[in-house]
Amino acid sequence: MRIALAVLTVLALSQAAHSAPIDVLTKAEEKTYEAWGKLGLTERLVTFVTAPSTGYGIYQEKQSSIFKQGEKVITYVEPIGYGWKELPHDMYELNFVSDLKIKAANGDVMLDKKAFSTNVLQSHNANMEFSMDFTLTLTGAPAGKYTLTYTIHDMSGDQTSTFDQEFTIAAE
């Protein structure tokens, strides 16, 4: 009887010891989500990369903003402050539609493409780690300086964010 009582006491203490850190983490996560909701859509990181990323934070940064003729221009983006749409079966959806504008150094608009890219993720979690790549192939574009303007529309959170990237296509 004493052994059974001792085993039950150890199990109860073990469960309490295990749940205490989880409770602390859950409370911290709740505060993080609260702060996230106050951010508004923006970008934590925007950078040119040498190849498409293979996941959040998994990329090879390009060391310059100069591209060779025909080289792919790939932008890696980590948005933050976005919203989630609640779906049935305890699911959440992130939904981004992005526009692209390319301007030459003299201000001429070379391209203005609405809904250039769509990124959707459905998950059992309200993910706070999400990234996307924007890939351009500018075959035939003359050498010179350009500005990319990306406008990200957060369809789940009804927000918009815009950012620019300057780059150069080198003369051959």
Protein Blocks (a to p, Z undefined) as FASTA:
>chain_A
ZZmmmmmmmmmmmmmmmmmmmmmmmmmmmmmmmmmmmnopadfbdcddfbdcfbehiacd
dfbfcdcehiacddddddehiacdddehhiacdddddddddddfkopafbdcehkbacdd
ddfbdcfbdcddddddfehiacdddddddddddfklopadddddddddddZZ
